Amino acid sequence: MPSAVSSPELVRGLQERAARALPAEQVKIVEGWWLRHAPGRSWWVGTVLPHGDAEPGELVRRVVEAEEFYAGHDTATRVQISPGACPEGLGTLLAERGYRRRKSVSLQVASTARVLGQAPAGSPRVRLHDRPTRAWFETWHAVHGHGGDPRSEWDMLDRVELPCAYACAMIGDDVVAVSRVVADTGWAGVFGMATLPGARGRGTAGGVLAALAGWAGAHEADRMYLQVEHDNLPALRLYERTGFSEVCGYHYRTAD
């Protein structure tokens, strides 16, 4: 899917909203660079957001400062590279320092009204909660947990300070799909989309997105955003059907 025209300010703003919706255990902001430490969480929560501008001669110093921060936490340095939204030449510098390229991700946006209008007919009913329920978490973990420690995910959700909602799509008394939404200054971010295999292809995920859009509209967020890996073709097709389009593609570089 081709990227729409976007500004560095839009991309940086959305990525920083996502960082607040996925709060790391420790965040240190140095000259606009977000150094995030998230032990036990999915690794991308603990990556560098290099959003402060830097002249070519300053880049090495900024990178070394980031490396010292992560060395102090005994973890690898990982940097999010968003063309146009991070200092020019940063990706090349990291490659020269031996950083490996990982994960290609699409940052997408949509009108809240359009997502709400794409609700599929006959989709399962969706319940919204202010906090994650045990059933919500178990469904999410069944799809995305990958054997990790669930306590770190619970801890991360407890750190979210912004208005949020947790959606559960129901078939009978069973939760079969979940997601969450976080409102932040006119935008609503969608996170944790997860559908159990037996409920896929039944309009479940589209119903969840529509419910989240209804909540977003009621919380003065007329635009929505999400992040999805470029190789997740079923999710990309779902988001295109519901009105999302790409504003930026980005990737990560990880120190050896």
N, C-alpha and C positions, 0 to 999 in steps of 0.2 A: 504494500500500500504506500503510495507516495506521501511524503510529508507535506503538510500545509505550511504556508508561509508563517513563520513565527519569529519572535524577537528573543534575544538573549535574556531580557528581563522577564518575559513570560516563562521561559524554560526554568530559569533560576528560581523564580517565585513558586512554580509548581513543585519543583524538586525540594525546596525548603518546606513547603506545606507537607509533602510526603514525609520528610524527616521528622516533623512535629507529630505526624499521625503514627509514625513508627519510631517512637522515642528510644534512643539508645540509653544505656545505663549512665554513660558519661559523654558529655559533649563539650568540646573546647573550640571556641571560634577564634581563629588567629588571622587577622587582616582579611576577613571574609571567607577563609577556608574553614569548613566544618570538619573537625577531627572527632570521629564518633567511635566509641568503644561499646560493644554489645556482646559480652561473653555469653555463650550458650545459645544465642539467637542465630537466625539465618545470617550468613556472613555479610550480605549486602546491607544490612542495617548498620554494620560497623565500618562503613567505608568513608573515605574522604569525599566531601563535596568541595571541589576547588573553585569556589565562586568569586573569590576576590581577584581582581585584575593584578597582573604582575608583568613587569618588563622581562625580556629574555634573561637579562643578567640576574634577576631576582628568583627565577624559577628554581634553580638548584637549591638555593637557601630554603625556599618554601618546602620543597620535597624533602630535604634533609630534616627539617623541623617535624614534618609529618612522620618520617621514619623513626625519629627519636621518640615521638609520642607512642607509636605502636610498639617499639622495642621495649618501652617501659611497661607495657602491658603483656609482653611476651607473645605477640601475635603479628602476623604478616600485615604489611601495609597494602591496602587496596584502595584504588582511586577510581572514581566515576568520571568518565570522559564523555562530555556532551559537546559535540562540535558547535562552536559559536557561543557557548555558555561557560566555557572554562578558558584559561589563558592560552593564547595561540602558542603552539609548539610543545604543549605539555605532553601530549600523547607520544610525540617523537622522542622527547627527553626520557620518558619512562621506558620506552622500548629500548633505548640505548643503555639504560641502567638495568636491563634484564627483566623488566616487568612483562609478564605474559598477558595476552588479551583473553578475556573471558566474557561470556554472556552478551548477547546483543538484545537490547530491550527497546520497546516502543512506548513512548509517552503519548497518551491519547487524550482527547478532550471531546466533549459533546455538550449540547444544550440540554439542560435539565428537562425542559418541556418536551423536547423530542424524544428523549429516553422514556419519559413517562408515557408518551403517545404510542410507543412501540410495544406495549404490554401484550404478550400473546394471549389469544383467546383460549380459555380452558386450562390455563396453567394452574398448578397447585396454589392453595392459599398461602399467604406469607404473614408471619407474625414478626413484629418489631419489638425489641427490648432495649432498654437503656444500658444494660450491662450484659456481658456474655453469660449465657446460661451453661450449665454442664452439658446439655444436649448440643448446644451450638458448638462448644469447644470440641466435644468428641467427634462431631461430624467434620469440623475443620481438620482436626488432627488425623482422622482416618485418611484424608486425601493428601494433606501436606506435611504431616508430622515426620515422616521418613525416619521413625525410630528415635527422634531427638527427645531431649528432656522437656516435658510439657511445662515444667515450672517456670522456665525462662520466658515462654510465651505468655503465660499468665501474668508474670511480673511486668512484661512490656505493656500488656493491655491495661494494667493498673496504673501505668505512668501517663496514659493519655489524659490530658487535661481539657481538651477541646470537646465541644458538643459532638456526640456520636450516637449511632444506632447499630444494633446487631439484628440481622434479618435471618429468619428460619423459615424455609419453605417446607410445608407439611404435606405428607400423604398419610391420611388417617392420623394416628397419634405419633408418627415417626418423623423426625427431622431428616430430610433427604438432601438439602442444599442450604448453604449459608454464605453470608458475606457481611461486611461491615462498612459503614460510611462515616466520614469525619468531616465536619463543616469547619471552614477556616476562611474568613474574610471574602465571602462571596463565592467560594468554590467548595465543592464536596468531593472528597477523594474516596474511591472505592478500593477496598482491600480484602484479601482473603476469600475470594470467590472459590467455592468448593462445592461440587456436586457428586454425590455417591454414584458409582457406575450404573446401578440399576435404575436410576432416575434420569439419566441423560437422554436427550432427544425428545423430551416431553414438554418443552417450553419452561422448564423449571428455572434455569438461570435467567432467562429473559424476564420471568415474573419477579425474581429477586431484584434485578436491576430496576425494574419499574417501581417496586416498592421503595427502594432506596432513593429513587428520583423524587417520589412523592414526599418522602421525609426531607430531602434536600430543599425542595421548593418551599416547604413549610418553615425552613430555617434560613431563608433569605440567601440561598445558594442557587443562583440561576445557571451555573455552569458546573460540569463534573469532569473529573480526570481520573485516569488509572494508568497503571504500568503493566505491560504484558511482554513476555519473551517472544522474540520474532519467530522462534520455531514452534510456538504453540498455535498451530493452525486452527484447531476448533475454536479456541478462545478468540483469535483474531476475527474469524467469521462471525462469531456471536456479537462482538463489539461493533463490527461494521453494520450488521443488521439493526442494531439498536441505536445507531447514530453517531458513533465515535469515529474520529479520524486522527491520524498521527500528526503531531506537531514537531516531534523530535525523535530521532533514534540515538541511543547512546550505548556505551559498553563500559566494561571495567578492565583495569589493568592491575595485576597482582604481583607483588614482589616475590621472587623465588625464596 
